[in-house]
Structures are given as structure tokens and as C-alpha cells.
Amino acid sequence: MHSRTGASGGKATALPSAAPARLILHPLHRSPGRRILATPLAGEVPLAHRLLAYESRKQPLASRRRFLRRMAVSIVAALMIVGVSLFAGMLGYAHLEGMSWLDAFLNAAMILSGMGPVEPLKTAAGKFFAGCYAIYSGIMVILITGIVLAPIAHRILHRFHVDA
């Protein structure tokens, strides 16, 4: 508690002191440049940071359990991206081409997997959407592959650095 002299006759009033914010250093990143400000709502370390934080070259190889958890998080993230992308494609084909939901699913799944459309497109808007969705799908295939393979590639490269 701090005391301050008020403007009404010099009477001292007690003011609550603000608790200082704590700086938490993540165990994997103990460098001054990687400080995480802890707030009562955020907790000590964000969940995404704990699950996806990779070891630096000077740290030991992560345990098998941590690696498998990292792989599971990567696969779940990839499946979520696939689900959202598939749903977006279904919406586009259903509304712009007037396809049934099943046909829209089939076309979106075939484009997203790189196979190509099943039914010929009838409208100009549908053709434009299909072209944009095909470009998006190609980029998503590369992104999803990177998300799934990143933990494996990091573990292999980190093992080379640890052994060296």
C-alpha cells in the first residue's frame, strides 16, 4: 500500500499497489529476447507455444512423448485445415453451380486432393470459383504437407546436431 497526501488538508490516504506483471521464461527458451508476459487470463505459457515450441540446437532431443504429442497436434491442425477447406469448396459448388451437397462434396474433395473436377461446370461464376479453389487447394496441399512433416524434419535435423 502506498500513501499519498490528498488535496484536502494533507490527510494521507491508502492506495492499493498494482501487482507487477511477471515475466515468465519458457523452459525451452531461456534467452532474454523470448520473454512471455504472464497475465491472469493467459496463464504462464500459452498452450500453442508449449505444444509447438521446438528445441534449439543447444538443447537435448525432446522425449518421445513430447515428439508424439507434437505430431498429434500437427495432424489435428492439418485435419482442421482440410475440413475447413473442404467445407468452403462444398459451399462454393453448392451455391454457385447449384450442385447437391453430395456432388459438391465430391467435386471439392477431388479438387482438394489434386484430381480435378468430376462434373463439367455450367456457370461463369462456378468456373471462376473452381479455378480459384484449385489454386487455393494446391497451396493448401503444400502447407498441410509442411505442417505434418515439420516435427519429423526437426527431429531428424536436431538429432544430427545433438550427435555432432
N, C-alpha and C positions, 0 to 999 in steps of 0.2 A: 504494500500500500504506500502510495506517495502522498505527501501532504502539500497543499498549495494554499497560499494566502488568498482569500477571496477579496473582492472589491468592496464588500460591505463590512468595513471596520476591522480588517486584519484577522478574522476568525479562520483558523486552519480547518480545512475540510479534507476528508479522506477520499482519495480517488483510487479505483481499482487499477492495478497494474496489468497491462496486457501481457499475456504469456508469450514469450518469444517463440518464433517459429523454429522448429527443429529441422536441421539438415541431416538427412539420412544418407549414408553412403551405401550403395548396394554392395554386397559381399564380392560380387564378380568385378565390380568397377570401383576400386578404391582410389581413383585419381581425382584431384580437385575439380577438374572440368566436368565431371559426371555426377554432380550432386542432384538429389531429388528432394524437393521441398515437400515435407510431410504436412498435410493438413488433416484436421479431424475427419473430413469426409473421404479423403483419398487413401488413408491408411499409410503404412510405411513405404511400401513399394508397390506400384501398380501391377496387377496380375499379368498383363500382357508383357511387361518388362521382365517379370520373373520367369515366364514361360519361354520367351523368345530370346533372352539375353544370351549371347554366345560368349564363350571363354576367350580371353586374349591369349596371345602366343605364350606368355609367361606363366599362365595358369595351368594346372593339371587338367587332364582329359575329364570330361563330365562323366558321371556314373552312367551305367547302362539304363537305370531307371529314369534319370533326367533326359537321356537321349530318346528313350521310347516315349516319354511324355511330350518332348519337343516334336517328335514325329507325329504323334496323335494330334497335337494342336495344328500342325501343318496340314494334315489330311482333312481335319474338320474344317479348317479355313478354306481349303481347296473345294471341298464339297459344298460349302455355303456359296462360294462364288459360282460354281456350276449351277446350283439350284436357282440362284437369283438370275443368272444369265439365261437359263432355260425358260424361266417364267417370263422374262422380258421378251424373249423370242416368241413364246406362245401368245402373249398379248398382242404383239405386232401382227403376227399372221392371222390371228382370230379377228382382229378389228379392221385391219387394212385389206385383207384378202377375203374376209368372210368365211374362213375355214371353221370347221367344227374344232372343238378343243382337242380331240384326239388327232386330227390331221395337223393341227397347229403344233401339237407336241412332237409329232413325227418329223415335220419339216424343221422345227427348231433344233431337235436333237441331232438330225442329220447334218445340219449346217454347223452346229456347235462342235460336232465330232470331226468335221472336215470332209464329210462325204458328199455334200451337195444337196440341193432341194429334191424332194420326191415328186411333187406336183408342179406343173407349169404355172407360173404366176400370171394373173389376168390384168391387174390394175397397175398403173404407173406408180402409185404410192407404194404398193406392195413390192414392186421391183426395186424401187429406191431403198425401201426398208431392208429387203433381202441383201442388197449389196452392202449396205452399212453394217448389217448384222453379221455378214460373212467376214468383213474386215475386223469387226469387234471380236468375233469368235476366234480368228487367227491369233490376235493379240492375247486373248484370254488363255488359249492353249499354251502359249509361251509363258505367260505369267503363272499359271497353275503348275506347270512343269517346274518352274523355278522355285515356287513355294514348297512343293513336295520334295524336291531334290536338295534344297539348301541345307537342311540338317545333315544329310548324308555327306554332301561335299565338304561341309565344315568339319565333320568328324574325321574324315579321311585326311584332309589337309592339316588339321590340328594334331593328329597322331604323328604325321611326318615331322612336325615341329617339335613335339614332345620327345620323340625318339632321337632327334638330331642333337 
